[in-house]
Amino acid sequence: MINGMVLGYLVHHLSAQGENMFDVIVKGLLPHGIIEIPAIIIACAFGLRLGTLVWMSIGQWNREKRANLGEVWSDFFKRVGPISLWIVILLFIAAIIESTLTFWLMQ
């Protein structure tokens, strides 16, 4: 939320100075945001899935349904490792783009 407020302030401040907003948004924000935002959304989705599994595990008193939760947890943990690695790689690529390509485009 703070990131969005800072970006909003920056865009408003640059607009008040007469900067070209197309260049600021397309050259400054979009290059790394194209990779960063989907990676963050995927990470948030896995966090929500983890919370859902915890609530399901707490709330299942039926023995048959509780037995199936082990398979669900196992499947979740099989997916978390590779997805976490891909999220870190994508965020690293976004950071490289932000520190090099965006800097070069904005000059």
N, C-alpha and C positions, 0 to 999 in steps of 0.2 A: 504494500500500500504506500509506503514511504517512497519507493522507487517511482511509482506512478505520480505522486505529488511533486517530486523533484523534476521529473520529465515535463509535467504540466507547467510548472513554474518556468523551466528553461525555455520551453516552446513559446510561452506567453512573453517572456522577457525578450527573446530573439525577434518575435513578431513585432513588439513595440519598438525595437531598434531598426526595423525595416528590412530584416533579413528575408531571403526567399524561403518560404516555408516548404515548398516542394523539395528544395535541396536539403534542408535540414531533416525532413522526415524520410525522404527516399534514400539519401546518401548517408545520413547519420544514424537513423534508427532501424530501418528495415534490414540492412545486411546481416546483422547478428540476430535480430529478433526473429527472423524466419526459421532459424535453427533453435534458438533459445526457448521460445514460447512453446513449441510442441514438446520439447524435452521436459519442461517444467510441468506441462499438463499431464504427460504420461507419468511423471513421478508423483504428482498429486493423485492421479487415478489409482496407482498402486497403494498409496497411503490410505485412501478411502477404502480400498478393498481390504487392507489389513484391519482397519477399524471395524468393518462389517464382519470379518471373520471372528474378531474378538467378541463382538456382541452376540454373534450366532453361537459361539462356544459357551459364553456365559449363560445364554438363555435357553439352551437345549437341555431339557430334562428327560426327554424320551431317549431311551437307550439305543434304539435302532437308528434314529437320526443322528445321535451323538457318534455312533460308530462310523458313519459316513463322513463326519467332519475331519477325521484323520486323513482321509484321501484328499479332501479339499485343501487342508493345510499343507500336505505333501506337495500337491500340484502347485500351490502358491509359492512355496519355498524353492521349487525347481525353477520357477520363472524369475524370481527376484534377483538372483545372481547375475544372469546374463543381461536382464533389463537394466539393473543398476550399473553394470559396466558400460552399456550403450549410452545411458543417460550421462555418465561422467565424460565419456568420449565426446558426445554431442555438445555438452556444456564447455568442454575444453576447446573444441573447434569454434564455438561461438565466441569464446574469450579471445582466441587468436584473431578472429575476424574483427572483433571490436577494437582490439589494440593495434592492428596493422591496417587492414583494408579500410575500415571506417575512418581512421586517422588520415590515411592517404586520400580518400575521397573528399574529406572535408577541407583539405588544404586548398 
